[in-house]
Amino acid sequence: MPESVSVVIPAYNAERFIGEAIESVLAQTHPPFEVVVVDDGSTDATATVARGYPGVTLIQRENGGIGAARNTGVAAAT
């Protein structure tokens, strides 16, 4: 049996790209166990787009940079 995979996507003002990134992850031949999107204080519709994908966990936080967003997502991953 393949190992479980958690995918963490840190995002800041990524409205234009977040849907494509999520769809790419979901289309892989080895589906992920979970997808965690961390909206790092975006001022656009990044969170709204991510929320439109069932099964995707969305975490919203104040902007702290890509490293902090990635660490937040890893800490939340199961």
The first five atom37 places (N, CA, C, CB, O) and aatype in JSON, in Angstrom:
{
  "aatype": [12, 14, 6, 15, 19, 15, 19, 19, 9, 14, 0, 18, 2, 0, 6, 1, 13, 9, 7, 6, 0, 9, 6, 15, 19, 10, 0, 5, 16, 8, 14, 14, 13, 6, 19, 19, 19, 19, 3, 3, 7, 15, 16, 3, 0, 16, 0, 16, 19, 0, 1, 7, 18, 14, 7, 19, 16, 10, 9, 5, 1, 6, 2, 7, 7, 9, 7, 0, 0, 1, 2, 16, 7, 19, 0, 0, 0, 16],
  "atom_mask": [
    [1, 1, 1, 1, 1],
    [1, 1, 1, 1, 1],
    [1, 1, 1, 1, 1],
    [1, 1, 1, 1, 1],
    [1, 1, 1, 1, 1],
    [1, 1, 1, 1, 1],
    [1, 1, 1, 1, 1],
    [1, 1, 1, 1, 1],
    [1, 1, 1, 1, 1],
    [1, 1, 1, 1, 1],
    [1, 1, 1, 1, 1],
    [1, 1, 1, 1, 1],
    [1, 1, 1, 1, 1],
    [1, 1, 1, 1, 1],
    [1, 1, 1, 1, 1],
    [1, 1, 1, 1, 1],
    [1, 1, 1, 1, 1],
    [1, 1, 1, 1, 1],
    [1, 1, 1, 0, 1],
    [1, 1, 1, 1, 1],
    [1, 1, 1, 1, 1],
    [1, 1, 1, 1, 1],
    [1, 1, 1, 1, 1],
    [1, 1, 1, 1, 1],
    [1, 1, 1, 1, 1],
    [1, 1, 1, 1, 1],
    [1, 1, 1, 1, 1],
    [1, 1, 1, 1, 1],
    [1, 1, 1, 1, 1],
    [1, 1, 1, 1, 1],
    [1, 1, 1, 1, 1],
    [1, 1, 1, 1, 1],
    [1, 1, 1, 1, 1],
    [1, 1, 1, 1, 1],
    [1, 1, 1, 1, 1],
    [1, 1, 1, 1, 1],
    [1, 1, 1, 1, 1],
    [1, 1, 1, 1, 1],
    [1, 1, 1, 1, 1],
    [1, 1, 1, 1, 1],
    [1, 1, 1, 0, 1],
    [1, 1, 1, 1, 1],
    [1, 1, 1, 1, 1],
    [1, 1, 1, 1, 1],
    [1, 1, 1, 1, 1],
    [1, 1, 1, 1, 1],
    [1, 1, 1, 1, 1],
    [1, 1, 1, 1, 1],
    [1, 1, 1, 1, 1],
    [1, 1, 1, 1, 1],
    [1, 1, 1, 1, 1],
    [1, 1, 1, 0, 1],
    [1, 1, 1, 1, 1],
    [1, 1, 1, 1, 1],
    [1, 1, 1, 0, 1],
    [1, 1, 1, 1, 1],
    [1, 1, 1, 1, 1],
    [1, 1, 1, 1, 1],
    [1, 1, 1, 1, 1],
    [1, 1, 1, 1, 1],
    [1, 1, 1, 1, 1],
    [1, 1, 1, 1, 1],
    [1, 1, 1, 1, 1],
    [1, 1, 1, 0, 1],
    [1, 1, 1, 0, 1],
    [1, 1, 1, 1, 1],
    [1, 1, 1, 0, 1],
    [1, 1, 1, 1, 1],
    [1, 1, 1, 1, 1],
    [1, 1, 1, 1, 1],
    [1, 1, 1, 1, 1],
    [1, 1, 1, 1, 1],
    [1, 1, 1, 0, 1],
    [1, 1, 1, 1, 1],
    [1, 1, 1, 1, 1],
    [1, 1, 1, 1, 1],
    [1, 1, 1, 1, 1],
    [1, 1, 1, 1, 1]
  ],
  "atom_positions": [
    [[0.84, -1.18, 0.0], [0.0, 0.0, 0.0], [0.89, 1.25, 0.0], [-0.96, 0.0, 1.22], [1.84, 1.32, 0.78]],
    [[0.59, 2.23, -0.86], [1.4, 3.46, -0.9], [1.29, 4.24, 0.41], [0.96, 4.35, -2.07], [0.28, 4.16, 1.12]],
    [[2.31, 4.96, 0.7], [2.31, 5.78, 1.91], [1.36, 6.96, 1.75], [3.72, 6.28, 2.24], [1.08, 7.41, 0.64]],
    [[0.87, 7.45, 2.88], [0.02, 8.63, 2.87], [0.87, 9.86, 2.58], [-0.72, 8.8, 4.22], [2.04, 9.93, 2.97]],
    [[0.28, 10.81, 1.88], [0.99, 12.03, 1.52], [0.14, 13.23, 1.92], [1.32, 12.05, 0.0], [-1.04, 13.31, 1.57]],
    [[0.74, 14.15, 2.66], [0.1, 15.42, 2.97], [0.78, 16.48, 2.1], [0.21, 15.78, 4.5], [2.0, 16.54, 2.03]],
    [[-0.03, 17.3, 1.45], [0.5, 18.36, 0.62], [0.15, 19.7, 1.27], [-0.06, 18.27, -0.84], [-1.02, 19.98, 1.53]],
    [[1.16, 20.51, 1.53], [0.97, 21.83, 2.12], [1.25, 22.87, 1.04], [1.91, 22.04, 3.37], [2.31, 22.86, 0.41]],
    [[0.3, 23.76, 0.83], [0.45, 24.82, -0.16], [0.38, 26.17, 0.55], [-0.65, 24.72, -1.27], [-0.7, 26.62, 0.9]],
    [[1.54, 26.81, 0.77], [1.51, 28.17, 1.33], [1.11, 29.13, 0.21], [2.9, 28.56, 1.95], [1.56, 28.99, -0.93]],
    [[0.27, 30.1, 0.53], [-0.22, 30.99, -0.53], [-0.37, 32.42, -0.01], [-1.57, 30.49, -1.08], [-0.9, 32.65, 1.08]],
    [[0.11, 33.36, -0.8], [-0.07, 34.78, -0.5], [-0.5, 35.47, -1.78], [1.24, 35.43, 0.09], [0.24, 35.5, -2.76]],
    [[-1.69, 36.02, -1.78], [-2.26, 36.69, -2.96], [-2.12, 35.81, -4.2], [-1.57, 38.05, -3.2], [-1.64, 36.25, -5.25]],
    [[-2.54, 34.57, -4.05], [-2.38, 33.57, -5.11], [-3.7, 33.23, -5.8], [-1.77, 32.3, -4.54], [-3.85, 32.15, -6.37]],
    [[-4.64, 34.14, -5.76], [-5.96, 33.9, -6.35], [-5.87, 33.38, -7.79], [-6.78, 35.19, -6.33], [-6.61, 32.47, -8.17]],
    [[-4.98, 33.92, -8.56], [-4.85, 33.52, -9.97], [-4.33, 32.1, -10.14], [-3.93, 34.47, -10.7], [-4.58, 31.48, -11.17]],
    [[-3.61, 31.58, -9.16], [-2.92, 30.3, -9.33], [-3.36, 29.19, -8.38], [-1.47, 30.51, -9.16], [-3.08, 28.02, -8.63]],
    [[-4.05, 29.53, -7.29], [-4.31, 28.53, -6.26], [-5.21, 27.4, -6.76], [-4.93, 29.19, -5.04], [-5.01, 26.25, -6.39]],
    [[-6.19, 27.72, -7.57], [-7.07, 26.69, -8.11], [-6.3, 25.69, -8.96], [0.0, 0.0, 0.0], [-6.49, 24.48, -8.84]],
    [[-5.44, 26.19, -9.81], [-4.62, 25.32, -10.66], [-3.67, 24.46, -9.81], [-3.81, 26.17, -11.66], [-3.45, 23.28, -10.12]],
    [[-3.12, 25.04, -8.76], [-2.21, 24.28, -7.89], [-2.97, 23.15, -7.18], [-1.55, 25.22, -6.85], [-2.48, 22.02, -7.11]],
    [[-4.15, 23.45, -6.65], [-4.94, 22.43, -5.97], [-5.36, 21.34, -6.95], [-6.19, 23.06, -5.31], [-5.25, 20.15, -6.64]],
    [[-5.83, 21.73, -8.13], [-6.25, 20.75, -9.13], [-5.1, 19.85, -9.56], [-6.84, 21.45, -10.35], [-5.29, 18.66, -9.8]],
    [[-3.91, 20.41, -9.66], [-2.74, 19.62, -10.02], [-2.45, 18.56, -8.96], [-1.52, 20.53, -10.2], [-2.14, 17.42, -9.29]],
    [[-2.54, 18.95, -7.71], [-2.31, 17.99, -6.62], [-3.35, 16.88, -6.66], [-2.33, 18.71, -5.25], [-3.02, 15.7, -6.53]],
    [[-4.6, 17.26, -6.83], [-5.69, 16.28, -6.82], [-5.67, 15.36, -8.03], [-7.01, 16.98, -6.76], [-6.24, 14.27, -7.98]],
    [[-5.02, 15.78, -9.1], [-4.98, 14.98, -10.33], [-3.81, 13.99, -10.38], [-4.9, 15.9, -11.53], [-3.68, 13.24, -11.35]],
    [[-2.97, 13.97, -9.37], [-1.82, 13.07, -9.38], [-2.27, 11.62, -9.35], [-0.9, 13.36, -8.19], [-3.35, 11.31, -8.85]],
    [[-1.44, 10.72, -9.88], [-1.79, 9.3, -9.9], [-1.8, 8.71, -8.49], [-0.81, 8.53, -10.78], [-2.5, 7.72, -8.24]],
    [[-1.05, 9.29, -7.57], [-1.08, 8.87, -6.17], [-1.8, 9.99, -5.42], [0.38, 8.6, -5.58], [-1.18, 10.99, -5.06]],
    [[-3.11, 9.83, -5.18], [-3.84, 10.93, -4.55], [-3.32, 11.22, -3.15], [-5.33, 10.62, -4.5], [-2.92, 10.31, -2.43]],
    [[-3.33, 12.49, -2.76], [-2.85, 12.85, -1.43], [-3.83, 12.41, -0.35], [-2.61, 14.35, -1.34], [-5.03, 12.28, -0.6]],
    [[-3.31, 12.19, 0.83], [-4.13, 11.9, 2.0], [-4.87, 13.17, 2.41], [-3.26, 11.36, 3.18], [-6.04, 13.13, 2.8]],
    [[-4.17, 14.31, 2.3], [-4.77, 15.59, 2.65], [-4.07, 16.72, 1.9], [-4.71, 15.83, 4.17], [-2.89, 16.62, 1.55]],
    [[-4.81, 17.79, 1.68], [-4.27, 19.01, 1.09], [-4.55, 20.13, 2.07], [-4.89, 19.3, -0.34], [-5.7, 20.37, 2.45]],
    [[-3.5, 20.82, 2.49], [-3.62, 21.93, 3.43], [-3.15, 23.19, 2.72], [-2.8, 21.66, 4.75], [-1.98, 23.29, 2.33]],
    [[-4.05, 24.15, 2.57], [-3.69, 25.45, 1.99], [-3.58, 26.44, 3.14], [-4.75, 25.92, 0.92], [-4.5, 26.57, 3.95]],
    [[-2.47, 27.13, 3.21], [-2.27, 28.16, 4.24], [-2.29, 29.52, 3.55], [-0.93, 27.93, 5.03], [-1.36, 29.87, 2.83]],
    [[-3.36, 30.27, 3.8], [-3.48, 31.62, 3.26], [-2.73, 32.55, 4.22], [-4.99, 32.06, 3.09], [-3.17, 32.77, 5.35]],
    [[-1.63, 33.07, 3.76], [-0.72, 33.88, 4.59], [-1.07, 35.36, 4.52], [0.72, 33.66, 4.15], [-0.25, 36.19, 4.13]],
    [[-2.3, 35.69, 4.92], [-2.7, 37.1, 4.99], [-3.01, 37.73, 3.65], [0.0, 0.0, 0.0], [-2.8, 38.93, 3.48]],
    [[-3.49, 36.96, 2.71], [-3.79, 37.49, 1.37], [-4.85, 38.59, 1.43], [-4.27, 36.36, 0.45], [-5.72, 38.6, 2.31]],
    [[-4.75, 39.5, 0.49], [-5.74, 40.58, 0.37], [-6.61, 40.37, -0.85], [-5.04, 41.95, 0.3], [-7.44, 41.22, -1.18]],
    [[-6.45, 39.25, -1.54], [-7.28, 38.92, -2.69], [-8.2, 37.75, -2.31], [-6.4, 38.56, -3.95], [-8.42, 37.51, -1.12]],
    [[-8.73, 37.05, -3.28], [-9.7, 35.98, -3.03], [-9.06, 34.59, -2.92], [-10.72, 35.97, -4.14], [-9.72, 33.59, -3.2]],
    [[-7.81, 34.52, -2.52], [-7.13, 33.23, -2.37], [-7.95, 32.27, -1.5], [-5.73, 33.42, -1.77], [-8.18, 31.13, -1.89]],
    [[-8.39, 32.72, -0.34], [-9.13, 31.86, 0.59], [-10.46, 31.43, -0.02], [-9.38, 32.6, 1.93], [-10.86, 30.27, 0.14]],
    [[-11.14, 32.32, -0.7], [-12.43, 31.98, -1.31], [-12.26, 30.89, -2.35], [-13.05, 33.23, -1.96], [-13.07, 29.96, -2.4]],
    [[-11.24, 30.99, -3.18], [-11.0, 29.96, -4.2], [-10.67, 28.63, -3.53], [-9.84, 30.39, -5.14], [-11.22, 27.6, -3.91]],
    [[-9.78, 28.64, -2.56], [-9.39, 27.4, -1.88], [-10.58, 26.75, -1.17], [-8.27, 27.67, -0.87], [-10.7, 25.53, -1.15]],
    [[-11.44, 27.57, -0.6], [-12.62, 27.07, 0.1], [-13.56, 26.33, -0.85], [-13.36, 28.23, 0.78], [-14.37, 25.51, -0.4]],
    [[-13.47, 26.59, -2.12], [-14.34, 25.96, -3.11], [-13.99, 24.53, -3.44], [0.0, 0.0, 0.0], [-14.7, 23.89, -4.21]],
    [[-12.92, 24.0, -2.88], [-12.49, 22.62, -3.14], [-12.81, 21.75, -1.93], [-10.97, 22.57, -3.47], [-12.19, 21.89, -0.88]],
    [[-13.79, 20.84, -2.08], [-14.14, 19.97, -0.96], [-12.94, 19.12, -0.53], [-15.32, 19.06, -1.34], [-12.17, 18.64, -1.35]],
    [[-12.81, 18.96, 0.77], [-11.74, 18.12, 1.3], [-10.43, 18.84, 1.49], [0.0, 0.0, 0.0], [-9.5, 18.28, 2.07]],
    [[-10.33, 20.07, 1.02], [-9.1, 20.85, 1.21], [-9.23, 21.61, 2.53], [-8.86, 21.84, 0.0], [-10.23, 22.28, 2.78]],
    [[-8.21, 21.49, 3.36], [-8.19, 22.23, 4.63], [-7.59, 23.6, 4.37], [-7.37, 21.46, 5.73], [-6.5, 23.72, 3.8]],
    [[-8.3, 24.64, 4.79], [-7.82, 26.01, 4.63], [-7.49, 26.58, 6.0], [-8.86, 26.89, 3.9], [-8.31, 26.54, 6.92]],
    [[-6.29, 27.1, 6.12], [-5.87, 27.8, 7.33], [-5.57, 29.24, 6.92], [-4.62, 27.12, 8.02], [-4.82, 29.47, 5.97]],
    [[-6.15, 30.19, 7.65], [-5.85, 31.59, 7.37], [-5.07, 32.16, 8.55], [-7.16, 32.41, 7.13], [-5.4, 31.94, 9.71]],
    [[-4.02, 32.9, 8.22], [-3.17, 33.49, 9.24], [-2.72, 34.87, 8.79], [-1.94, 32.58, 9.54], [-2.84, 35.22, 7.62]],
    [[-2.2, 35.65, 9.73], [-1.61, 36.94, 9.37], [-0.36, 36.69, 8.57], [-1.3, 37.8, 10.64], [0.3, 35.66, 8.73]],
    [[-0.03, 37.62, 7.71], [1.14, 37.47, 6.87], [2.39, 37.36, 7.73], [1.26, 38.64, 5.89], [2.67, 38.22, 8.57]],
    [[3.14, 36.28, 7.49], [4.38, 36.07, 8.23], [5.49, 35.56, 7.33], [0.0, 0.0, 0.0], [6.6, 35.3, 7.78]],
    [[5.18, 35.44, 6.03], [6.18, 34.97, 5.09], [5.99, 33.5, 4.76], [0.0, 0.0, 0.0], [5.29, 32.76, 5.46]],
    [[6.64, 33.08, 3.67], [6.45, 31.73, 3.16], [6.9, 30.65, 4.15], [7.2, 31.56, 1.86], [6.25, 29.61, 4.27]],
    [[7.99, 30.89, 4.86], [8.47, 29.9, 5.82], [7.48, 29.69, 6.96], [0.0, 0.0, 0.0], [7.2, 28.55, 7.34]],
    [[6.97, 30.77, 7.49], [6.0, 30.68, 8.58], [4.71, 30.01, 8.09], [5.69, 32.08, 9.15], [4.12, 29.21, 8.82]],
    [[4.28, 30.34, 6.87], [3.07, 29.71, 6.32], [3.3, 28.21, 6.13], [2.68, 30.38, 4.97], [2.43, 27.41, 6.47]],
    [[4.43, 27.84, 5.59], [4.73, 26.42, 5.38], [4.77, 25.69, 6.72], [6.09, 26.26, 4.63], [4.21, 24.6, 6.84]],
    [[5.43, 26.26, 7.72], [5.51, 25.65, 9.04], [4.13, 25.49, 9.67], [6.41, 26.48, 9.95], [3.86, 24.49, 10.33]],
    [[3.26, 26.47, 9.48], [1.89, 26.39, 9.98], [1.17, 25.21, 9.35], [1.13, 27.69, 9.7], [0.48, 24.46, 10.04]],
    [[1.34, 25.05, 8.04], [0.69, 23.94, 7.33], [1.22, 22.59, 7.76], [0.0, 0.0, 0.0], [0.45, 21.65, 7.94]],
    [[2.52, 22.48, 7.93], [3.12, 21.22, 8.36], [2.65, 20.86, 9.76], [4.66, 21.31, 8.33], [2.37, 19.7, 10.05]],
    [[2.56, 21.86, 10.63], [2.1, 21.62, 12.0], [0.64, 21.14, 12.02], [2.24, 22.88, 12.85], [0.26, 20.38, 12.91]],
    [[-0.15, 21.58, 11.06], [-1.56, 21.2, 11.0], [-1.79, 19.88, 10.3], [-2.36, 22.26, 10.32], [-2.85, 19.26, 10.46]],
    [[-0.82, 19.44, 9.53], [-0.98, 18.2, 8.76], [-1.03, 17.0, 9.69], [0.16, 18.03, 7.73], [-0.35, 16.96, 10.72]],
    [[-1.84, 16.04, 9.3], [-1.94, 14.83, 10.13], [-1.06, 13.75, 9.57], [-3.38, 14.34, 10.23], [-1.01, 12.65, 10.13]]
  ]
}
